[in-house]
Amino acid sequence: MPFTPPPLHPTIARVTERIIERSRQTRADYLRRMDAALQNTPGRAKLSCANWAHAFAGQTVADKLTAMGGKQPNVGVVTAYNDMLSAHQPFERFPEIVRAATREMGATAQVAGGVPAMCDGVTQGRPGMELSLFSRDVIAMSTGVALTHDAFDSGLMLGVCDKIVPGLFMGALAFGHLPVIFAPAGPMPSGIPNAEKARVRALYAQNQVDRQTLLESEIGSYHSPGTCTFYGTANSNQMMMEIVGLHLPSTAFVHPETGLRDALTAAAAKRAVELGRTGECRMAEVVDEKSIVNMIVALLATGGSTNHAIHLIAMARSAGVLINWTDMDELSSATPLLARVYPNGSADVNAFQAAGGVAFVTRELAQAGIIHSDVVTVMGRGIHHYFQEPSLVDGELVWRDGVAESLDRDILRPASDPFQKDGGLRLLDGDLGRAVIKVSAVKPENRIVEAPAAVFESQEDALLAFKEGRLNRDVVVVLRFQGPRANGMPELHSLSPALSVLQDKGFKVAFVTDGRMSGASGKTPAAIHVSPEALAGGPLAHVQDGDIIRLDAETGVLRTVGVSGLIARPAARRTPAHASGSAWGYGRELFGAFRHLVSTAEEGASVCFVAPTGLESSIDTPPDPNLVDRTVDA
């Protein structure tokens, strides 16, 4: 039955129109560049014979003959393969599947290049985490290097995890005159229950179990090829690539080592050939203001990763679309929470997929008028393509409508009966700056905390205070000098178990930082990405131990209580050990320029673009040069 979209929710419509108006110039500039690139025609029509011969010198004779005919598409594959990431290990075999599929279509495919792909799960709490956020922009640049050979009619991106998909997305948009498809690898099978994993971590944080017990628990959770099964940044990436229309429908959460996954990878390659022939569904058409709003809404409706409060801004900017945290906050007010997936519930993404998955969520949001239905996708115009799910019938890939009703209402609910009426992300504002908070996993009774501050400059210092019992009280843990300019804005997930333990003891506990929390941040209220950051002269640099701080996630407040002249106080400076520790070692010395040039968190924490003018934000005051520690990269 044809899908007739209902009227769009007025808040969604209002925010979309505001984004369109704000982005009018930057979007027009982007589209002009893409139109100019399109006029240059495909590479096979303009590269010289020597250029073309170089491009195919290493290919098979059959592929050379196809290429030299100059009439068939060539698909450029950009891969994030390595076997340090369980989610990316399956990509080792994907290029041959892609080549075989394109040959069936009378076309060719080449691995145009590889991009770095680091694992935050390996670097959590380690110096390498300070390169994690910057790796996103390196991936974007590497994608640009791969595709700049200009020998391709369409692109196929192979990536899954935290910074990799945003980086591929940003880099591919520089070639938005081409059709581009993202082909994922899928999640690993379920391991031990997430609640059990969290229980063992909490016990270890209290020294009640040994390291061997913790290791056995972690191995039971992370145990095979595929994406980690909690709903963190990696799986949030996959959900958003579907809702934006860059995946084939319902491909995100199919296991890697299955016939269905191989069939979907081949189908993505064949679709890339089809689009390369017609020139339809160019990435610049797929990614626009409406589809960006759809991504935000879907993230909110599923309780996705807080990291995307940063990534989405940089990703949108790559298409000339300007968004900010105010937009996200307003969209959240109109978005029902449809999913409970760990850490916002006990189920993992495999259970989410079994209950109905992205196809169910997409249809529910579309039928409720909470996402735009009139969008372009790699399947053609209209979001209704993404109501379907794939299966293998006698070895053939077929598409059918997804389930009409959730198969587990403890995991997935319809828009008419959501877990809560608003989304999981909110804006906090006050004399400490602007921040975001994810409340979908925070119980209502824990969403307002007013308590004395305990101020730290490193995770290690905060964890030491916890182990020594100095935080056994009502407390707001403030961890500053963790922003993009200070040390690359590492995730601070190592603090989560300790904060949870304090909360479980009955204390009122909150966390405030200019750094990031993982997409796995959970039940303790955390004001994160505080901007402007302390190193750039932000208010957190003026907070002292014992200051009373109020975090109110219900009314959107983050401020001091009874503190007069906060900014008039002398600003704290990082200790020499903390400052120099972020400048050298583990590759950090290579990123000194990034730390000096990076934009604010609300501007996407990126070095790829000059900060756009006209961005609605309260954080655009230039930093006081007297407060910036310029010795860290000396």
C-alpha positions as CSV (number, residue, x, y, z in Angstrom):
1,M,0.0,0.0,0.0
2,P,1.5,3.4,-0.9
3,F,2.6,5.5,2.0
4,T,0.9,8.9,2.4
5,P,2.9,11.1,4.9
6,P,0.9,12.9,7.6
7,P,1.4,16.6,8.4
8,L,4.8,17.3,9.9
9,H,4.9,18.0,13.6
10,P,5.0,21.8,14.0
11,T,8.2,21.8,16.1
12,I,10.0,19.6,13.6
13,A,8.8,21.9,10.8
14,R,9.8,25.1,12.7
15,V,13.4,23.9,13.5
16,T,13.9,22.6,10.0
17,E,12.9,26.0,8.5
18,R,15.2,27.7,10.9
19,I,18.1,25.5,9.9
20,I,17.3,26.0,6.2
21,E,17.3,29.8,6.7
22,R,20.5,29.8,8.7
23,S,22.2,27.6,6.2
24,R,21.1,29.4,3.1
25,Q,24.4,30.8,2.1
26,T,26.7,27.8,3.1
27,R,24.3,25.3,1.6
28,A,24.2,27.2,-1.7
29,D,27.9,27.5,-1.8
30,Y,28.3,23.7,-1.2
31,L,25.8,22.8,-3.9
32,R,27.5,25.2,-6.4
33,R,30.8,23.3,-5.8
34,M,29.1,20.0,-6.3
35,D,27.4,21.1,-9.5
36,A,30.8,22.4,-10.8
37,A,32.4,19.0,-10.0
38,L,29.5,17.2,-11.7
39,Q,30.0,19.2,-14.9
40,N,33.6,17.9,-15.1
41,T,32.1,14.4,-16.1
42,P,33.4,11.1,-14.7
43,G,37.1,10.5,-14.5
44,R,37.1,7.9,-17.3
45,A,36.0,10.6,-19.7
46,K,38.7,13.1,-18.9
47,L,41.8,11.3,-17.5
48,S,44.6,10.9,-20.0
49,C,45.6,7.5,-21.3
50,A,48.6,7.6,-19.0
51,N,46.5,8.5,-16.0
52,W,44.0,5.8,-16.7
53,A,46.7,3.2,-17.4
54,H,48.3,4.0,-14.0
55,A,44.9,3.6,-12.3
56,F,44.4,0.1,-13.6
57,A,48.0,-1.2,-13.9
58,G,47.5,-3.6,-11.0
59,Q,44.0,-4.9,-12.0
60,T,43.1,-8.1,-13.7
61,V,43.1,-8.3,-17.5
62,A,39.3,-8.6,-17.5
63,D,39.0,-5.5,-15.4
64,K,41.5,-3.6,-17.6
65,L,39.5,-4.5,-20.7
66,T,36.2,-3.2,-19.0
67,A,37.9,0.0,-17.8
68,M,39.6,0.7,-21.1
69,G,36.2,0.6,-22.9
70,G,35.5,3.8,-21.0
71,K,31.7,3.2,-20.8
72,Q,31.2,1.3,-17.5
73,P,31.2,2.7,-14.0
74,N,34.1,2.3,-11.7
75,V,33.2,2.1,-8.0
76,G,35.7,3.6,-5.5
77,V,35.9,1.7,-2.3
78,V,37.2,3.4,0.9
79,T,37.8,1.0,3.7
80,A,38.5,1.3,7.4
81,Y,39.6,-2.3,7.6
82,N,41.9,-3.4,10.4
83,D,41.6,-6.3,12.8
84,M,42.2,-4.3,15.9
85,L,38.5,-3.4,15.7
86,S,36.1,-6.4,15.9
87,A,33.6,-4.4,13.9
88,H,36.0,-3.8,11.1
89,Q,37.7,-7.2,10.9
90,P,35.0,-8.5,8.5
91,F,35.9,-5.8,6.0
92,E,39.0,-7.8,5.1
93,R,36.9,-10.0,2.8
94,F,34.4,-7.3,1.6
95,P,36.5,-5.9,-1.3
96,E,36.5,-9.3,-3.2
97,I,32.7,-9.5,-2.6
98,V,32.4,-6.0,-4.1
99,R,34.6,-6.7,-7.1
100,A,32.7,-9.9,-7.9
101,A,29.4,-8.1,-7.7
102,T,30.4,-5.2,-9.9
103,R,31.8,-7.6,-12.5
104,E,28.4,-9.2,-12.6
105,M,27.1,-5.8,-13.6
106,G,29.7,-5.3,-16.3
107,A,31.6,-2.7,-14.2
108,T,34.6,-2.4,-12.0
109,A,35.5,-1.6,-8.4
110,Q,38.7,-0.6,-6.8
111,V,39.8,0.0,-3.2
112,A,40.6,3.7,-3.6
113,G,42.2,4.0,-0.2
114,G,42.2,3.1,3.4
115,V,41.5,5.2,6.5
116,P,42.8,4.9,10.0
117,A,40.3,3.3,12.5
118,M,41.2,3.4,16.1
119,C,39.2,1.6,18.8
120,D,38.0,3.7,21.7
121,G,37.4,0.5,23.6
122,V,41.1,-0.2,23.6
123,T,42.3,3.3,24.3
124,Q,39.7,4.2,27.1
125,G,41.6,5.7,30.0
126,R,44.9,5.7,28.0
127,P,46.9,8.5,26.3
128,G,45.7,7.3,22.9
129,M,42.2,8.4,23.7
130,E,43.5,12.0,23.3
131,L,43.8,11.3,19.5
132,S,40.4,9.7,19.2
133,L,38.3,12.8,18.3
134,F,40.9,14.2,16.0
135,S,41.1,10.8,14.2
136,R,37.6,11.7,12.8
137,D,39.0,14.6,10.8
138,V,42.1,12.6,9.8
139,I,39.6,10.0,8.4
140,A,37.7,12.7,6.5
141,M,41.0,14.0,5.0
142,S,42.1,10.4,4.2
143,T,38.8,9.8,2.4
144,G,39.5,13.0,0.4
145,V,42.9,11.7,-0.6
146,A,41.4,8.3,-1.7
147,L,38.7,9.8,-3.8
148,T,40.7,12.7,-5.3
149,H,42.1,10.3,-7.9
150,D,38.9,11.3,-9.7
151,A,38.6,7.9,-11.4
152,F,35.2,6.9,-9.9
153,D,31.5,7.2,-10.8
154,S,30.3,6.3,-7.3
155,G,31.6,5.4,-3.9
156,L,31.3,2.6,-1.4
157,M,32.3,3.4,2.2
158,L,33.2,0.5,4.5
159,G,33.1,1.6,8.2
160,V,31.2,1.2,11.4
161,C,32.7,2.6,14.6
162,D,32.8,5.8,16.6
163,K,34.8,8.4,14.6
164,I,35.1,6.3,11.4
165,V,31.6,6.7,10.0
166,P,31.4,10.5,10.8
167,G,34.9,10.9,9.2
168,L,33.9,8.9,6.1
169,F,30.7,10.8,5.9
170,M,32.5,14.2,6.0
171,G,35.1,13.1,3.5
172,A,32.7,11.6,1.1
173,L,30.6,14.8,1.1
174,A,33.5,16.6,-0.4
175,F,32.7,14.4,-3.4
176,G,28.9,14.8,-3.1
177,H,28.6,15.1,-6.8
178,L,28.9,11.2,-6.7
179,P,26.4,8.7,-5.5
180,V,27.8,7.1,-2.3
181,I,26.6,4.1,-0.3
182,F,27.7,3.0,3.1
183,A,28.1,-0.8,3.7
184,P,28.3,-1.9,7.3
185,A,29.6,-5.2,8.8
186,G,27.0,-5.7,11.5
187,P,27.1,-6.6,15.3
188,M,28.7,-9.6,17.0
189,P,26.3,-12.1,18.5
190,S,25.1,-11.3,22.1
191,G,27.5,-12.2,24.9
192,I,26.9,-12.0,28.6
193,P,24.0,-9.8,29.7
194,N,24.8,-6.1,29.9
195,A,23.6,-5.8,33.4
196,E,26.1,-8.5,34.4
197,K,28.9,-6.7,32.7
198,A,28.0,-3.5,34.6
199,R,27.7,-5.3,37.9
200,V,31.3,-6.8,37.6
201,R,32.7,-3.4,36.5
202,A,31.1,-1.8,39.6
203,L,32.6,-4.5,41.9
204,Y,36.0,-4.1,40.4
205,A,35.8,-0.3,40.9
206,Q,35.3,-1.1,44.6
207,N,38.1,-3.6,44.7
208,Q,35.7,-6.4,45.4
209,V,36.8,-8.6,42.5
210,D,40.2,-9.1,40.9
211,R,41.4,-8.2,37.5
212,Q,41.1,-11.7,36.2
213,T,37.4,-11.7,37.1
214,L,36.9,-8.4,35.3
215,L,38.8,-9.7,32.2
216,E,36.7,-12.8,32.0
217,S,33.6,-10.7,32.1
218,E,34.8,-8.3,29.4
219,I,35.8,-11.2,27.2
220,G,32.4,-12.6,27.6
221,S,31.0,-9.4,26.3
222,Y,33.4,-8.6,23.5
223,H,34.0,-12.0,22.0
224,S,33.8,-12.2,18.2
225,P,33.9,-10.2,14.9
226,G,31.3,-7.5,14.7
227,T,30.3,-4.3,16.4
228,C,30.0,-4.2,20.2
229,T,26.4,-4.9,21.0
230,F,25.6,-2.0,23.3
231,Y,23.9,1.1,21.8
232,G,26.9,3.4,21.8
233,T,28.4,5.6,19.1
234,A,29.1,2.8,16.7
235,N,25.6,1.4,16.6
236,S,24.2,5.0,16.7
237,N,26.2,5.6,13.5
238,Q,24.6,2.6,11.8
239,M,21.1,3.6,12.7
240,M,21.7,7.1,11.4
241,M,23.2,5.9,8.1
242,E,19.9,4.1,7.5
243,I,17.6,7.0,8.4
244,V,19.6,9.4,6.2
245,G,19.3,7.0,3.3
246,L,22.9,5.9,2.7
247,H,22.5,2.3,3.7
248,L,20.4,-0.3,1.9
249,P,17.4,-0.7,4.2
250,S,17.7,-2.6,7.4
251,T,21.3,-3.6,6.9
252,A,22.8,-2.2,10.1
253,F,22.3,-5.0,12.5
254,V,22.8,-8.2,10.4
255,H,25.6,-10.3,11.7
256,P,28.9,-10.3,9.8
257,E,29.5,-14.0,9.3
258,T,26.2,-14.8,7.5
259,G,25.0,-15.4,4.0
260,L,22.6,-12.5,4.4
261,R,25.4,-10.1,5.2
262,D,27.4,-11.1,2.1
263,A,24.3,-10.8,0.0
264,L,23.7,-7.2,1.3
265,T,27.3,-6.2,0.7
266,A,27.0,-7.5,-2.9
267,A,23.7,-5.7,-3.3
268,A,25.2,-2.4,-2.1
269,A,28.0,-2.8,-4.7
270,K,25.5,-3.4,-7.4
271,R,23.4,-0.5,-6.4
272,A,26.5,1.7,-6.5
273,V,27.0,0.6,-10.1
274,E,23.4,1.4,-11.0
275,L,23.6,4.8,-9.5
276,G,27.0,5.4,-11.1
277,R,25.4,4.7,-14.5
278,T,22.4,7.0,-14.0
279,G,24.0,9.7,-11.8
280,E,20.9,9.6,-9.6
281,C,20.8,9.9,-5.8
282,R,24.0,11.9,-5.5
283,M,25.2,12.2,-1.9
284,A,24.7,16.0,-2.1
285,E,21.0,15.3,-2.8
286,V,20.7,12.6,-0.1
287,V,22.2,14.7,2.6
288,D,20.3,18.0,3.1
289,E,18.6,20.0,5.8
290,K,15.6,17.6,6.0
291,S,17.7,14.4,6.2
292,I,20.0,16.0,8.8
293,V,16.9,16.7,11.0
294,N,15.8,13.1,10.4
295,M,19.2,11.9,11.7
296,I,18.9,14.0,14.9
297,V,15.3,12.9,15.5
298,A,16.2,9.2,15.1
299,L,19.2,9.6,17.4
300,L,16.9,11.1,20.0
301,A,14.1,8.6,19.5
302,T,16.5,5.7,20.2
303,G,18.5,7.2,23.1
304,G,21.7,7.3,21.0
305,S,25.2,8.4,21.7
306,T,26.0,11.8,23.1
307,N,29.1,11.9,20.9
308,H,26.8,12.9,18.1
309,A,26.0,16.2,19.7
310,I,29.5,17.0,18.3
311,H,29.8,14.7,15.3
312,L,26.4,15.7,13.7
313,I,27.4,19.3,13.7
314,A,30.6,18.6,11.8
315,M,28.9,16.1,9.5
316,A,26.1,18.6,8.7
317,R,28.6,21.4,8.1
318,S,30.3,19.2,5.5
319,A,27.1,19.5,3.4
320,G,26.8,23.3,4.1
321,V,24.1,22.7,6.8
322,L,24.5,24.7,10.1
323,I,23.0,23.1,13.2
324,N,23.6,23.6,17.0
325,W,22.6,22.3,20.4
326,T,19.5,24.6,20.6
327,D,18.2,22.8,17.5
328,M,18.8,19.4,19.1
329,D,17.2,20.5,22.3
330,E,14.0,21.7,20.6
331,L,13.8,18.6,18.4
332,S,14.2,16.5,21.5
333,S,11.1,18.2,23.1
334,A,9.0,16.8,20.2
335,T,10.6,13.4,19.8
336,P,9.2,10.4,21.7
337,L,11.7,7.9,23.1
338,L,10.8,4.6,21.3
339,A,13.7,2.3,22.3
340,R,15.3,1.0,25.5
341,V,18.7,-0.4,24.5
342,Y,21.7,-0.7,26.8
343,P,22.8,1.6,28.5
344,N,19.2,3.0,28.4
345,G,17.8,-0.5,29.1
346,S,19.0,-4.0,29.6
347,A,18.7,-5.2,25.9
348,D,21.4,-5.1,23.3
349,V,21.1,-4.2,19.6
350,N,20.5,-7.8,18.6
351,A,17.4,-7.8,20.7
352,F,16.5,-4.4,19.3
353,Q,16.7,-5.8,15.8
354,A,14.7,-8.8,16.7
355,A,12.0,-6.6,18.2
356,G,11.6,-4.6,15.0
357,G,14.8,-2.7,14.5
358,V,15.3,0.4,12.4
359,A,12.5,-0.4,10.0
360,F,10.0,-0.3,12.8
361,V,11.4,3.0,14.2
362,T,11.5,4.6,10.8
363,R,7.9,3.8,10.0
364,E,6.7,4.8,13.4
365,L,8.5,8.2,13.2
366,A,7.2,8.8,9.6
367,Q,3.6,7.8,10.4
368,A,3.7,10.2,13.4
369,G,5.0,13.1,11.3
370,I,8.1,13.4,13.3
371,I,10.6,12.9,10.4
372,H,10.6,14.2,6.9
373,S,9.3,11.6,4.4
374,D,10.0,13.5,1.2
375,V,13.7,12.9,1.1
376,V,16.1,11.4,-1.4
377,T,17.8,8.1,-0.5
378,V,20.1,5.7,-2.3
379,M,17.0,3.7,-3.0
380,G,15.2,6.6,-4.6
381,R,12.9,9.3,-3.3
382,G,10.9,8.7,-0.1
383,I,11.6,7.3,3.4
384,H,9.1,4.5,2.8
385,H,11.9,2.4,1.3
386,Y,13.3,2.0,4.8
387,F,10.2,0.4,6.2
388,Q,11.5,-2.9,4.6
389,E,13.8,-5.7,5.8
390,P,15.9,-8.1,3.8
391,S,16.0,-11.9,3.9
392,L,17.4,-14.7,1.8
393,V,14.9,-17.0,0.1
394,D,16.4,-19.9,-1.8
395,G,19.6,-17.9,-1.9
396,E,18.1,-14.8,-3.3
397,L,17.9,-11.5,-1.6
398,V,14.3,-10.3,-1.1
399,W,12.7,-7.3,0.6
400,R,9.6,-7.4,2.7
401,D,7.8,-5.0,5.0
402,G,9.1,-5.0,8.5
403,V,6.9,-5.9,11.5
404,A,3.8,-3.8,12.0
405,E,4.0,-4.1,15.8
406,S,6.9,-4.3,18.2
407,L,7.7,-7.9,19.2
408,D,9.0,-6.8,22.6
409,R,7.5,-3.7,24.1
410,D,10.2,-3.6,26.8
411,I,12.7,-2.8,24.1
412,L,10.7,-1.0,21.4
413,R,7.4,0.9,21.4
414,P,5.2,2.7,19.0
415,A,5.1,6.5,18.8
416,S,1.6,6.4,20.3
417,D,2.9,4.7,23.5
418,P,6.6,5.7,24.0
419,F,8.8,5.1,27.0
420,Q,8.8,8.9,27.4
421,K,7.3,11.8,25.5
422,D,10.6,13.5,24.7
423,G,14.0,12.5,23.5
424,G,17.0,11.6,25.5
425,L,19.2,14.7,24.9
426,R,18.8,18.1,26.5
427,L,20.7,21.4,26.5
428,L,22.0,22.9,29.8
429,D,22.9,26.6,30.1
430,G,24.0,28.9,32.9
431,D,27.0,30.7,34.3
432,L,29.1,27.6,33.7
433,G,28.5,27.6,30.0
434,R,26.5,25.5,27.6
435,A,26.5,21.7,27.8
436,V,24.4,18.7,26.8
437,I,23.1,15.9,29.0
438,K,21.6,12.5,28.1
439,V,18.7,11.8,30.4
440,S,17.1,8.8,28.8
441,A,19.0,6.5,31.2
442,V,18.8,8.8,34.2
443,K,15.9,8.2,36.6
444,P,13.7,11.3,37.2
445,E,14.7,11.5,40.9
446,N,18.4,11.8,39.9
447,R,18.0,14.5,37.3
448,I,18.4,17.4,39.7
449,V,21.6,17.7,41.8
450,E,22.8,20.6,43.9
451,A,26.0,19.8,45.8
452,P,29.5,21.0,46.5
453,A,32.1,20.7,43.7
454,A,35.1,18.4,43.8
455,V,37.4,19.8,41.1
456,F,39.9,17.7,39.1
457,E,42.2,18.0,36.1
458,S,42.5,14.4,35.2
459,Q,40.6,11.1,35.3
460,E,43.4,9.6,37.4
461,D,43.0,12.2,40.1
462,A,39.3,11.8,40.2
463,L,39.5,8.0,40.4
464,L,42.1,8.3,43.2
465,A,39.8,10.5,45.2
466,F,37.1,7.9,44.7
467,K,39.3,5.0,45.9
468,E,40.4,6.9,48.9
469,G,36.8,7.6,49.9
470,R,37.0,11.4,49.5
471,L,33.9,11.4,47.3
472,N,31.6,9.5,49.6
473,R,29.2,12.4,49.9
474,D,26.8,14.5,47.9
475,V,29.1,15.8,45.2
476,V,29.4,17.4,41.8
477,V,32.6,16.0,40.2
478,V,34.1,18.7,38.0
479,L,36.7,17.5,35.5
480,R,38.1,20.3,33.5
481,F,40.9,20.9,30.9
482,Q,39.4,18.0,28.9
483,G,38.2,20.0,25.8
484,P,39.4,19.9,22.2
485,R,42.1,22.5,22.6
486,A,43.3,21.1,25.9
487,N,43.9,17.5,25.1
488,G,41.7,16.5,22.2
489,M,38.6,15.9,24.2
490,P,39.0,12.3,25.3
491,E,36.1,10.2,26.4
492,L,35.9,9.9,30.1
493,H,34.0,6.6,30.3
494,S,36.4,5.2,32.9
495,L,34.7,7.4,35.5
496,S,31.2,5.9,34.9
497,P,31.5,2.9,37.2
498,A,32.8,5.0,40.1
499,L,30.1,7.6,39.7
500,S,27.5,4.8,39.6
501,V,28.8,3.3,42.8
502,L,28.5,6.7,44.6
503,Q,24.9,7.1,43.3
504,D,24.0,3.6,44.4
505,K,25.2,4.4,47.9
506,G,22.4,7.0,48.1
507,F,24.5,10.1,47.5
508,K,23.4,12.9,45.1
509,V,26.0,12.8,42.4
510,A,26.6,14.6,39.1
511,F,29.4,15.0,36.7
512,V,30.4,18.2,34.9
513,T,33.1,18.3,32.3
514,D,34.3,20.1,29.1
515,G,35.3,16.6,27.9
516,R,33.2,13.8,26.4
517,M,31.5,10.8,27.8
518,S,31.1,7.6,25.8
519,G,28.0,6.7,24.0
520,A,27.7,4.2,26.8
521,S,27.2,6.9,29.4
522,G,24.5,5.8,31.7
523,K,22.5,6.5,34.9
524,T,24.5,9.3,36.5
525,P,23.6,12.8,35.3
526,A,26.5,14.2,33.3
527,A,26.8,17.7,31.9
528,I,29.3,17.1,29.1
529,H,31.0,19.1,26.3
530,V,30.8,22.2,28.5
531,S,31.6,25.2,26.2
532,P,33.6,27.3,26.2
533,E,36.2,24.9,27.5
534,A,38.4,25.8,30.5
535,L,41.6,26.2,28.5
536,A,39.8,28.7,26.2
537,G,38.8,30.8,29.2
538,G,35.6,29.1,30.0
539,P,33.9,29.4,33.4
540,L,35.0,25.9,34.5
541,A,38.5,27.4,34.9
542,H,37.1,29.6,37.7
543,V,35.3,26.9,39.7
544,Q,36.8,26.0,43.1
545,D,36.4,23.0,45.4
546,G,33.4,23.5,47.6
547,D,31.5,25.8,45.2
548,I,27.8,24.8,45.1
549,I,26.8,23.7,41.7
550,R,23.2,23.0,40.5
551,L,22.6,20.7,37.6
552,D,18.9,20.7,36.7
553,A,18.2,18.5,33.7
554,E,14.4,19.2,34.0
555,T,14.7,23.0,33.5
556,G,18.0,23.0,31.5
557,V,20.1,24.8,34.1
558,L,23.9,24.4,34.9
559,R,25.1,27.1,37.3
560,T,26.8,27.9,40.5
561,V,24.7,28.8,43.6
562,G,25.7,31.6,45.9
563,V,28.9,32.4,44.0
564,S,29.3,36.0,43.0
565,G,31.9,37.2,40.5
566,L,32.8,33.7,39.2
567,I,34.6,35.0,36.2
568,A,36.3,37.7,38.2
569,R,38.3,35.1,40.1
570,P,41.7,34.2,38.8
571,A,41.5,31.3,36.3
572,A,43.1,28.0,37.1
573,R,45.9,26.9,34.9
574,R,46.8,23.3,34.3
575,T,49.6,21.9,36.3
576,P,52.8,21.5,34.3
577,A,52.5,17.7,34.5
578,H,49.0,17.7,33.0
579,A,49.9,20.3,30.4
580,S,53.0,18.6,29.1
581,G,51.4,15.2,29.4
582,S,48.9,16.1,26.6
583,A,51.6,17.4,24.3
584,W,54.0,14.5,23.9
585,G,54.0,10.7,23.5
586,Y,51.7,8.1,21.9
587,G,51.6,10.3,18.8
588,R,50.1,13.3,20.5
589,E,53.0,15.5,19.4
590,L,51.8,15.1,15.8
591,F,48.5,16.8,16.6
592,G,49.7,20.1,18.1
593,A,48.3,22.1,15.2
594,F,44.9,20.4,15.7
595,R,44.7,21.5,19.3
596,H,45.5,25.1,18.4
597,L,43.1,25.3,15.4
598,V,40.1,23.1,16.5
599,S,36.7,24.7,16.7
600,T,34.5,24.5,19.8
601,A,32.5,21.4,20.7
602,E,29.2,23.1,19.6
603,E,30.9,23.9,16.3
604,G,31.8,20.3,15.8
605,A,35.3,20.3,17.3
606,S,36.7,20.2,13.8
607,V,39.8,21.4,12.0
608,C,38.2,20.7,8.6
609,F,36.3,24.0,8.3
610,V,36.6,27.6,9.3
611,A,34.0,28.2,12.0
612,P,30.9,29.3,10.1
613,T,29.5,32.7,10.7
614,G,25.9,33.2,11.7
615,L,25.8,30.0,13.8
616,E,23.3,30.7,16.6
617,S,25.3,30.1,19.8
618,S,26.1,31.7,23.0
619,I,29.7,30.5,22.9
620,D,31.2,32.6,20.2
621,T,33.2,35.0,22.4
622,P,36.9,34.9,21.5
623,P,39.0,33.4,24.3
624,D,41.1,35.6,26.5
625,P,44.7,35.0,25.3
626,N,45.9,35.5,28.8
627,L,44.0,32.5,30.0
628,V,45.1,30.1,27.2
629,D,48.0,27.8,28.2
630,R,50.2,28.0,25.1
631,T,53.0,26.0,26.6
632,V,51.4,22.6,26.1
633,D,52.7,22.1,22.5
634,A,56.0,23.9,23.0
